[in-house]
Amino acid sequence: MHVVFEITKDADLLEQYFALREKTFKRVLGLSQFDGAGEQSDHTNDIFIARIDNIVIGGVRIVGCTPQQSLPLEYGYHHLDQQLPQLHLKECGYCQWMRLTLTRETQIPAKKLHADFFLALAIATNELGYRYGICVSSKLHQRLYKQTFARIGYRHSAYTNIMVENEDEFNDLEHLLCVTDVAQSYKSQLKTA
C-alpha cells in the first residue's frame, strides 16, 4: 500500500480532505457543529495531503507568514517573533499548520502513518521555504507530535504563556503552542558527521 504525500490544488482531492477533517473534528474534538467545507484560507494557502491512489487519508493546511500576511494565530497583535525572539522567526521563515487530520480507517499502523506523514510534512514545509512549522493543539496531541517528530529526528517544542488568537469555534478547547524546527533533521546531520 503506497502512500503519496503532496501539496494539491485538485478539486476532488480537496473535497475529500474537507470531508475527512469535518468527520474527524466532530469525532475527535467533539465539535458537533464544525463545518469542514473549504474556507477562504484553504484556497489561498497550501493544502498538503496524504493519499492512497485517489483516496485522501489525511491532510493539513499550511499558512505561511509573509510581510503581507500574519498567521491566523497572530491576529490581534500577538506576534510570535516578539514572543519567541530566541527562534529568530522573521529571519528564518515560519508557517502555521492548521486543520491537521489523519484517518483511522486504513490498514497502515497508526504510528507508521503518523511518522511518514510528519516526515513528509516537515520536508514539504522546508521546501516551501519555512524553517518552523507552528501549530496550536491540546497537550494530548502535542505529546503525540513530540514523540513522532523525535522518532524521525526533528526538534518539536511546546510553549506555555504565549498569547495566540483563538478561532471562535475552538474557544472551549485547550490551546498549546507547538513549534517544529523543520530544517534538516538532526538524525541526518549525525549521519553525515
ABEGO torsion letter per residue (X at the ends): XBBBBBBBABAAAAAAAAAAAAAAAAAAAGBAABBABBBAAAAABBBBBBBBEABBAEBBBBBBBBAABBBAAABGGBBAAAABAAAGAAAAEBBBBBGBBBBABBABBAAAAAAAAAAAAAAAAAAAGBABBBBBBBAAAAAAAAAAAAAAGBBBBBBBGBBBBBBAAAAABBBBBBBBBABBBAAAAAAAX
